[in-house]
């Protein structure tokens, strides 16, 4: 039985990868920081905006103030993209509707609180989530094990929850590793093969997927009723 679904809205509900990359690259250029875009995926993808800025700036110089300025510029640029509107990933709304009938849903994301609340509100999904844990809700860098532990603690207030009966649906390597560190089963969505290997399972599309299929992929037994 699945005790809950923990998903990252970035990359799962909304494809934000290009927006995040372009926002950071523009912010770096505006601050006069040289950064090779080819290094973005390995160094920055999947991290919080501050973590991505620190990784990019750190390759050139250690300067906390510069990192903060780059992160702020990138965050503002990204917020402007969100404000212009977006489309949900095909199949995402249906999967959320099905999941709510079987288990609570929590959002666990490296995105900030303001942008997460804005996206969930615009997509009319805020009430679908039993908990929302963002980069602003834990100390240190995100994504992290602490975020998944915090989500588990939130869900446990309603009923007993087992970490290895939770499914983390995510689209980045840092989130996969953070979830696995917390003992959560992971299903990678839309990632290259070398990243999918670090998850318990992977999906190329959310369309048509059922909760039983998602549980089976994650290695969680499905209860059969007579």
Secondary structure, DSSP 8 states (H G I E B T S, - for coil): ---EEEE-IIIIIB--HHHHHHHHHHHHHHTT----GGGHHHHTTTS-HHHHHHHHHHTT---HHHHHHHHHHHHHHHHHHHHT-----TTHHHHHHHHHTTSEEEEE-SS-HHHHHHHHHHTT-GGG-SEEE-GGGSSSSSS-HHHHHHHHHHHHTTS---GGGEEEEESSHHHHHHHHHTT-EEEEES--HHHHTTSSEEES--TT--HHHHHHHHT-------
